[in-house]
């Protein structure tokens, strides 16, 4: 099975301060994990699966390509930067887990590392909100965003219930109907 990655090596290297010499074999598993962990939650499983299938088949086009290029890619990029720091810092060896070091660099402190991770997480959440806002405003362009074939599918963040008690009417609800985005309509292109 081909695990379609939403962002390419080139996109990752050009959009981050990660050195060119860092092996993408260390990065690609983190990209996949972040897609599954974060992007699937933003898109919901049906839309996520459609986009991955289109990427693998090299048929991504139109509104879906716009969605990936302008919203999903940046969100994913910053979640990868948030998550990749641990795999880059620690290596699993035959006898133990080792911390990487270099003759030409000084290790950062725990508080500096936490600051750096939080920095990328804040950016990821900002881009994630823009992604969600765009999907709410343009949900008619992406029928998979609101259509689920069974209850076991991962639902998009905006399509999840907002209360823990069922109050009747609406089942899962759709928070897009109560959209109160921070951005003007021009930001989203189409209404």
C-alpha positions, 0 to 999 in steps of 0.5 A: 500500500502506498502511503500518500504523503500530503507534503513533499520532501521539497515542500518540507525542506523549503518551508522549515529551518531543518537542514538540507542534510537531515535524512527524510527517512527520519521525517516521513514517518512523522509526516504520516503520523501527523496526517493521521493524528491531526489532518484526519481530525480536521477533514473527517475520514471521508474527505481525508481518504479522498484526498489521499487517494487522489494524491496516490493516484496523482489526480488531485485537482480543482477545489481539492488541490486548492484546499491542499495547497492553501490550507492543509499543507501549511497546517501539516507542515507546522504539526510536523515541526511540532512533532518531529523534534523528539524523533530527531533528538533521540535515536533507538539503538540496539542497546539503548535510546541515545540522545544525538549530539554534535561536535559543532553544536550545543544542546538546548535546555529543556525549557528552550525545547519546550518553547520551540515545540510550543512555537510550532504548535501555536502556528499549527493550531492557527493554520488549523483554524484557518483550514476549518474556517475555510471548510465551513464557508466552502463545505458545499465544494467538498461533499465528503466533509459532512457525509459519513457512511458509518458511525465509526468514521473519524468526524471532522472537528466541526462536525463533532458534537459540542456537548457530552449529553444528547439533547435531541435534534441534530445528532452530531450537529454541525458547528459550521452552521453556527460559524463565527469565523474571525476572517472576512468573506474575501479571505475564503474566495467563494461564499 
